[in-house]
């Protein structure tokens, strides 16, 4: 009988579901990028990240806890406390964040665990799934937080200011 194991992102692998990054990975990346961008002023608080990134503080706590556990962030206690990157932005790769929060990036489990499928040795599609995994890993392991901060500074100059509305998300303000 094949051994069944599960990944944190198994819900993404159900039949009929597209291959996507989880909200946890996307928000985790945004949180790390926020810390990288604002830590020159000292440790960054969850309240500040939550406000800037529009992510619930409770959800951020779960994400940050995992990033602390895998050594991507460090916490600073006290009244001026918060979070800092454990390494320089150039040494933190996007793939580390995604794997810390979602587990492996394989589109199907048999790529990493061939023993779960009796057909794995003879399955031509498994080789395709493996190529997809390798391609995704090549991209996410190439991109660093330093790369994203550089990209962010370019994007910030292109975006128009936004304003909050009582009826919904932020909308661009009109230029005057």
Secondary structure, 3 states (H helix, E strand, C coil): CCCCCCCCCHHHHCCCCCCCCCHHHHHHHHHHHHHHHHHHHCCECHHHHHHHHCCCHHHHHHHHHHHHHCCCEEEECCCCCEEEECCCHHHCEHHHHHHHHHCCCCCCHHHCCHHHCCCHHHCHHHHHHHHHHHHHHHHHHHCEHHHHHHHHHHHHHHCCCEEEECCEEEEECCCC
